[in-house]
Amino acid sequence: MPMETASPKDSSSASSPFSSPSVTALLKIKIISWSQETGLPVSVRVRVGERTFHLHRNPLFSKSGYFKRRLIETTQLELPQSFPGGPETFEMISLFMYGSSTLIDPFNVAALRCAAEFLEMTEEFCSGNLCERFDLYLNQVVLQNWDDTLIVLQRCQALIPWSEELLIVSRCIESLAFMACMEILDPERRRDKPVATLEALAGQAWSCEAANEILSQELWIKDLIALPFGFFKRIIGSLRRQGMKEKYVSPIVVFYANKWVLSKKTIQYWESSGERTSDANANDKVSTILQGVLDLLPMREKASRVIPVGFYFALLSRSIGIGLRNDSKVKLQDQIASLLHFAQVEDLLIPSSRVDSDCSRMELATMESIFSTNVSLNMDTNNAPSASNSTVAELWDTFLSHIASDPRMRPKRFMELIETVPISCRQSHDQLYRAMNTFLQAHLDISQEEKGAVCKYLNCQKLSQWACIDAVQNEMMPLRLIVQALFVQQLNTHQAFKECSDSFRYAQSAEFSGSLPSSRCPNTKSQYLADSPYMDGAETGSRTLSFLLQKDIAVQRCEFSRKEYESTSFRIQSLEQELFSLKKSLQLQKTSKRTETLPTKPQSTKPYGLQSRSLSKNRNPLGHVTGCIGSVNFASQRKYACKLLKIFRRITLFGSRKSNRKPAVSSLWSKPM
């Protein structure tokens, strides 16, 4: 029996190499020969679709139980529209009834087997009938070959439910799954060419092109993802039943979704296949496939080992525009929330601040829901802050810095977004400061009260040195925050000088005692070093000054007194409230008293406490600022600002001596993201 194979790419549109005209000519010859041999004319007329066949009664009766029942009292018969394979298949069946060898190949065997079952061409009516022959061909020829099995499986789609009832589809699926497992287990083939996985895509934003590049290395995976989703889903189930590891199964599902859900060429593919559909119908198809893909993908921790979290974000972005079912969308968001600590900023859905659309608002609401779910999951499992919590908090603050420039976002809404992730989860406030700075620069019209409300979440103790310096020089920040940043900066400077001085003293003592060896004092060096907390029983000769400095910082570094910080913050807050009340009272006075109190120049729009810094900067063209809070010049302020100066002078930690001016560090975050 002749056989033709084809690649899956060609099988969708390819046809049997035995064209209909040749079969039609052979059938005519057989009918004429039968009439000449028996002397009987054609007596039966069978209509199939648009074609009519004139045949003899005896060949039909001898091999088909269907014709034997239906042609008892009539000579005309019309087969139903659901007849498997249509007129072409019936023509080949008729050729077999007249004794000719049936031409079987992978393109027509499924239709012939279904048609033979419909016509009841079993062993009951004839030995070696078509049903048995076609089953033998399927089992011994088709199912032993990868390409032939793919061709038959694709042809079975148009033959449902007959192909399902005859288990042709099931046999093809099980055969493909078995051969796929053998493909992976083949040591000779995999020695120099490992199976494609998604490890290369971990740690980067999802890219359809990068996935296609990996896919190009595995032709058998390309064959599987070309199948209809119903067949593909069953193959994935069979692969798992037959023991294929999840690290090989999951990438196949990801590649399928990348082609049929994420690829922009999906609609063009359907159109090129003659399936002209509207955008709504195309979205429905994508939505159906996406829901099925979510059912196939592993969930929770199993997914973190084999599937990049960026892929889930890509699916989420696609689901917003196609109307995915709510339950599937919630399932996808929960999966992302469980893997959020693996995500990067490039993975997140960042709404456009220039476009006010339902899609942008939905993206923001979706991201807020995902981070809230992650916080809830972490709080349920671990109440104490962890490394993953800190990572998620920093990721959220970075996200806020991208959307803070939206002019439509109000301070109240921005504060709600900040509170999405608890402040206690943030080990560093650098990204939070950056987000606040971007928000303040994009919203110059907000009041001082609103600025203070937005910046109340910022803890200067958790700012890095450079962020703290930038906050001191940032005129957009409220006065209270700037004072706190100065306070923390001064304490850090004081502590650093103290640690450096102590370390240097211990180092000098050790060197001095070691340079004067004496029989009278043989243990002089060891006595000095015993008092130092930096030796840890090691040889002193291997300890350098840099090591001593690092060791000293690690041992002696501690935070300043919390009570002193809280007390200072309370005093500053009280003073700030007093300043605001005085400002309001001055604005209400319309008498000559107001002209005496106010300066002759127009009142500056800058917040209180910022004019002095501006004047100080004007006097210093190099932009030098001091490291001591006592050096801040508040003399140019109004009379009530003297109270602020007296409070600062009481803070003994700052010292009474003004330090020399130091070059200022250029603003690190002066520009919005």
N, C-alpha and C positions, 0 to 999 in steps of 0.2 A: 504494500500500500504506500503510495507516495505521501510524503510529508514535507511540509514547508514550515520553517520557523521564522520569527520576526522579533525584532526588539520591541519592548513595551512602548517605546516612543512612536513606533510606526503602527503598532497593532490597533490603536484606537481608530484609525481610518483605513487600515488595510483590509483587503477582501481576499477571499479564497483564490488561489492561482488558477483554479478551474472555472473558467467563465461560464456564464449561463448559456451562451449560444452553442458551445460544444456539447453540453449536457442535453440541450433541447434537440440537437441533431441526432445524438445517440438514441434518445427516447423515441423519436420518429422512426428511426431505422428498426428498433426493437418492436414497435407496434406493427409496422408493415410485415416484418418477418413472422410475427405471431399469427397475423391474419393469413398469411400464405401457408404456414405450416398446419394450422388447424382448420382453415376454411371458414372461420367465424369472423364476422365483422365486429367492429367496436360497438358495444351495447350500453356503456355507462358514460354519463357525463358528470364530471366533478368540477365544481367551481371553487377556486381558492383565490380570494382577493379579487383582482381584476382579470385573472386569467381562467380559462376553461380548458380542462383536459378531457379528451375522448379516449376511453380505455376499455379493455375487455373485462368481463365480470370474473372469469375464473382466476386470473392472477391475483386479483384483489381479495377474493374469497379465501384463497389458499394460505395467505400470509398475514391477513389483518383481521382481528376480531371485531374491530370497529365497523369495517365495511361489511363484514358477514352479517352483522345485526341490522345495519341501516339500509342495505340494498336488497332486502328480501321482497319488498312490495313496490319498489320504485327503481328507476334507472337514472334518476337525477338526484344529485346531492350537492349541497353547498356547505363547505367547512366554515366554522365560525372565524370571526376576525382574530380571535385569540390563538389561532393555530400556530404553534411554535415554528418560527423560521419563515413563514409565508410561502408564496408560490415556488420560490427557488428551492426551498428544502423539500417541498412535496414532489417537485420534479425529480430530485435525486432519489427520493423514496420510491417513486414509480419505476424508475430505471432498475432498482434492485428487485422489485416485484416481477419484472419481466426476465430476471435471471442474469442481469449484468452485474459485474463487480462494482460496488459503490466506491466512489473516489472519496477517501476520508483524509482530512488534514486538521490541524489544530483550529483552523478558522471555522470549520463547519461541523466538527464532531459534536459539539454541545447542542447545536440546533437539531442535528440528525437524531441524537439520542432522545431529546425531548419529543420530537415529532413521532419517533417510533413508539414511545410510550403512549402518546395520545392515540395513535392508531392501533394500539394493543398488538404490536408485532413481537410476540413473546414465543418461548419454546413450546407453548401449549398448542400453537397452530402450525409451527414449522421448526424443524431442527436447524440450529444454526441461524436463527432469525436475527433481525437487526439489533434488538436490544442487547443480546449477549455479545454480538460482535463489537458494538460501540463501547460497551463496558470494558471489554478486553483491551481495546485500543487505548482507552483513557488510562487504565491502570498500568499497562506495560510500556506505553510509549510516552503519552503526554506527561503524566505525573512524575516521570523520571528526568524531565528536562525543565530547567528554570524558565526559559523563554516560552516554551510551549504551554506550560502551566499558566503563565501570565496571560497569554493570548486567550486561552479557554476561559479563564476567570473574567476577563474583561467582556468576552462575548456572552457570558452568563447573565450579565446585568439586564440585557434586553429579553431574557428568557424566563425571568422570575414570574410566577412562582414555580414553574416546572423544574428549573435548574436547582432550586432549593429542595423541592420534594424528592428529587432523584439524588440528592447529596453530592451533586457535581461541585457546587460552590464549596461545601465543607471539605471535600477531598482536596480541592485545589489549595485552599487556605492552609490546611494542615501540611500539605506537601511543601508549600513555599516557606512556612515557618521552620520546618525541619531542615530544608536546604540552607536557610539563613543561619541557623545554629551551626551547621556544618561549615559554613563559610567562615564564621568567626573562630571555630575550633581547629581549623585546618592549620597545622603548625608550619607546613612548608610555605603556604601563601602568606602567613602572618609573621614570618621570621624577619623579613625586611620591610614589611608594610603593616604597621599596627592599625587596628580598627579605629575609625574616626570617632572622636569624642568631642565634648564641648569644653575641655580644659583650656584650650587656647583662647576661648572667649571670656574666661573668668577674669574679673577685675577690670573690665572695660565696658563702655556703653554698647548696647546691642546694635549690630550691623547686619542687615540682610545680605549685603555683599560678602562680608566675612564668612557668614554661615554657608553661603553658596560655594565659596571657595573650598571650604572643608568638605562639603557634600560632593564636590566634583571628584574626590578621591575614591568614593564608594559608589560604583554603578548599581549595585544591588539595592542600595537604599534609595537611589533615584527611581528605580523600578517600583518599589513599594509605595513611595509617596505620590506616584502617578495614578494610583488606584482610587476609585470612589471611596468616600469616607466610611460607608457602611462596611465594605470589604476590609479597608485598612484597620478599622477598629477591631475587627475579629482577628486579623493577623497579629496585632499587638497582644491581644489576649492569648493567642496560641503561642507566641514567642515566650511569654511569661510562664505559661503552663509547662512548656518544654525545657525550662530552666535557664533561659538566657538572662545574664546579669542585668541589673537595672541600669548600670552605667552605659550599656549598649542599647537598651530598649528606649530609654528616655530621649536620647538624641534623635532617634527616628521620629518620635512624636514631635519634637521641636522642629525638625526639618520640615515635617508635614505642615505644621502651623506657619512656619516661615514662608512656605510657598503659597498656601491657600488663604491665609488670613492676613499676614503682614506685607506680602509682596504687592506692589502697586500694579502689577501686570495681571492680577486675577481676573478683573472684569474684561480686559482685552482678550484673555485666554478663552473665556466663555463666549465672547462675541466671535472670535475666530473659529470656534467650534460650531458656529451656526446657532448658538443659543442666545438669541437677541433678547435681552432682559433689561428692564428699567433699573434705575439705581436702587429703588426700594427692594425689588426682588433680589438684586445682587447682595444688598446688605442683609437680607433675610438668610441667604445662603451662607454668607460669611458668619453671621451670628450663630447659625446652626452648627457649623463646623467648629467655631470657637467654643461653644458649650460642650461639644463632644471631646475636644482636645483637653479641656479642663478636667473632664472625667478620667482621661487617660493618664494625665501627668501625676507623678507622685506628690504627696502633700507633706508639709511641715519639714522636719529635719532630713527626711530622705531626699527631698529635692535639693537641699543646700549642697549636697555632695556632687551632683551631676548636672544641675541646670543653673545657669547664671541668673541672678535676680533681675538683671537688665532685660531678660527675655519676658519676665512677667510684667515689667513696666511697659514694654512694647505692646503686649497683649492688652493691658489696661488702657493705654492710649487709643488703641484701635477700637476697643469696646465702647468708648464714649461716643463715637460717631456712628455706630451701627445699631444702637438700641439693644444691647444685650439684656437678657432677663435679669431681674433684680437678684434672684437667688444665686445665679452664676457670677454676677458682679461682686456680690458680697463674698462669695467663696474665693474669688481672685484677690480681692483686697485683703482678706484674712491671710492668704498665703504670702502676699507681699509683706504684710505686717510681721509675720513670723521670721522673715529673712531680711528685715530692714537693716540690720547691723552689717550686712554684706554689701549694701548698696553704696553707690557713689552719687555725687551731685549730678553728673551727666545722665543718670538713669531717671531722675525725678521728672514729673510733669510740671513744667514751669509755665504758668499762664503768661500770655503776652500782655504787658501793661499798656500797650497802645490800642488794643482792640477790646471793646466791651461787648462780649458775646456770651451766649449761654454756655458755649463750650469752655470758655475761660473760667467762668464762675464754677462750672462743674469740675474742672480740673483742680481748682483751689479747694473746693469742698471735699473732693476725693482724697487729696493729699492730707488734708486735715483729719479726715476719718481714719486713714491708714496709720498716721502717727499716734492718734488717740488710741487706736486698737493695740498698737505696739506697747504703749505705756501701760495700758490695762493688763496686757499679758505679762509684762515684766513685774508689775506690782503684785500680781497674783502669785507669781513664782518666787520672787525675791524682793523684799521690801527695801533692802539696802541698795544704794547706788552701785552699779557695776560698770565694768569697762564697756559692755555693749550699750548700756544706758547712756554713757557719756558720748559714745560714737553716734548714737541716734540723735542726741541733743545737739551735737555740733553739726550734724547733717541738716537738722531742722533749722538751726540758726543760719546756716549758709543758704538754705532755701528762702528764708525770710529776707536775706540781703538781696536776693534776686527780685523779689516781688515788692519790696518796700518802696520802690520808686513809683509805684502806681499812684497817680494823682487822685484817683477815686477812693483810695483807702483812707479811712478816718482813724484818728488815734485810738478810739475805743475798739475798733475792729482789729487794729494792729496789736493792741494789748491782749485781746482774746487769743490771737494766734501765738503770741509769745507764751501764754499760759498753757497752750496745748501740751507742751512738754514741761514738767515741773522744773522749777529753778534748781532744786536740789540735785537734779541729774547732771547739771552742767559743772564739770570740773574746771573749765576755762570759759571766760566770758569774752574772749577776743572776737569770736564770730558774732556774738550777740551785740557787742559794741559796734561792729561794722554794720549790722542790720539797722541799729538805731541811728547811726550817723547817716546812712543812706535815706532813711525815712525822714529825718529832720531836714536834710538838704532838699528833699523833694516836696516838703510841706512847710514852706517858709511862713505861711499865714497862721499857723497854730499859735496859741497863747503860751505864756510862760507856765501857767498851771498845767496845760496839756503836755508841754515838754517834760515837766517834772514827773507827771504821771507815767509817761512812756518810759523815762529813764530810771524809774524807781526800782526796776528789776536788776539793774546793773550793779554788780559788786566789784568795787575797785580792787579788792584784795585778790580777786581771781583774774585780773588783767595781767598780761605780760608787761615787761618793762617798757617795751616800745609802744604798746597800746596805751599804757598809763601816761606816757609822755605826750602822745598824740591827744589824749583826752584833755590834758592840761592846756594845750594850745588851741583846742577846738572851740571856737566862739559859738558854735551851734548848740553846745551842751549847756544845760542849766547850771546856775552858779553853785548849787549845792554839790552837784557831781564833780565839778572842777575842784572845789575845795577838798572833797574827799580824795580825789586823785592826787592832789598835792600832798595831802596828809600821808597817804600810803607811799608815795614816791619818796618823801622825806624819811619815813621810817625805814624803808628798804635801803636807802642810801646810808643812813646812820648804821644800820645793822651790817651792811657790807663792809663799811670802814672798820667797824668794831671787829668783825671776823678776820679781816685782813690784818689788822694790827695785832690781834692775839696770835694768829698763825705765824706772823713774822717774828714775834717775841719768842715763841717756843722754838722756832727754827734757829734764831740767833743764839739762844741759850744752849741749844744742842751743839752748834758748831763751836761756840766758845769753850764749852767744857771739853769738847773732844780735841781742841787744839792745844790744850795745856795738860799733857799727861804728867802725872806726879805720883811718886810712891806714897806720898802722904795722903793723897786723895785719889785712890784708884777707882773709886766708884762715883766720882763727881759727875761724870757724864751720864751714868745710868740713873743717878738720883734726879737730875733734871728731866731726863726723858721719862722717868717713872711718873712724874707729875703731869706729863703731857698726855692728852687723850688720843694721840695720833699714831702711836707706835704699834699697838696691838701685838706686842711680843715679837715683832719683826726686826731685822737688822736695820740700824739707823743709816748705815751707809747707802742703802738702796732707796731712801726716802728723799725725794726732791722737794723743792719749795712748792711747785705746782701741785704735787701730790698732797702735801700738807695742807695747802689751801682748800683743795677739794674735800679732803677728809674732815677738815675743821668745819666746813659748811655743812657736811652731811651729819656731823655729830651735834654741833651747837645751834644750828638753825632752828628757830621756833617762831611761832607767830607772836605778835605783840598782844598785850592784854586785851581780851575781848571787852572787858568792862570799860577800859579807857576809850576804846573805839566807839562803843555804844554811847558812852557819855558825851564824847565829842560830837557824834552824829546828832544826838538829841539837842545839844546846845546850838549847833548850826541850823537845825530844822526850826528851832524856836526863833532864832534870829532872822531866818528867811521869812517866816510868817510875819514878824514885826516889820521887816522891810516892805513886804507887800501891803500891809495895812497902812504904813506911812505913805506909800506911793499913792494909794487910793485917796487918802485924805488930802494930799497935796493937789491931786487932780481936781478935787471938788472945790477948792478955794479959788475964787475969782477976784479977790481983793488985792490990794497992794502988798499984802503979806506974801502972796504967792510969787510976785515979782522979786521980792527980796530973797526968798528961799531958792527959787529956780535960777540957774545960770543964765547969762544974757544970750548964750547961743541956743538954738533950737534943741529941744530934748532929743537925745539920740534914741534910735529905735533898738539899740542893743540892750540886752538884759543888764540889770544892775551887777556891778562887779566886773563887767567886760570892758568898760571904757578905760579903766585904769590900765588894763593889760594892753589895750590898743595904744595908749599914750606911751606906755613903757616900750612897746615895740617900735614906735616912731622915734623915740630917743635912741634906740639901739638899732642902727641900720643893718647890723649883721644878724639880727634875729636872735640875740642871746637871751636866755632866760636863766634864772637862778634855780638851784635845787633846794632852796629853803623857803618855807612858806612865809617867814618873817620878812623876806625881801620884796614881797608883793606890795606895790605902792597903792594904798587906798586913800592918800591925802587929797587927791583931786575929787574924791566923791563928796557927796553932801554930808552935812554935819552928823547925821545919824549913822553914817558908815564907820564913825570912830568907835562905836561900840563893837563892831566886828574886829577891829584891830586890837582892842583890849583883850578880847577873848583869845585871839591867836597868841598874844604875848604870854598868856597864862599856861600855854601848853609847853611844859618844860622839856619835852622830848625834842623839840625843834632847836633848843639852844637860843641864847640871846645874841650870838654873833651871826651877822649876815655873811653868808658864803659868797665867794667871788662868783661873778657871772660865768656861766658855762655855755658853750655853743649848743644851740637847740637842735634837736633832731627833726628833720623835715617830716611833715605830716605823712603818716603811712596810709591813712584811710580817708584822706580828705575828699576823694572822689567816690561817687556812688558806684556800686557794682554794675 
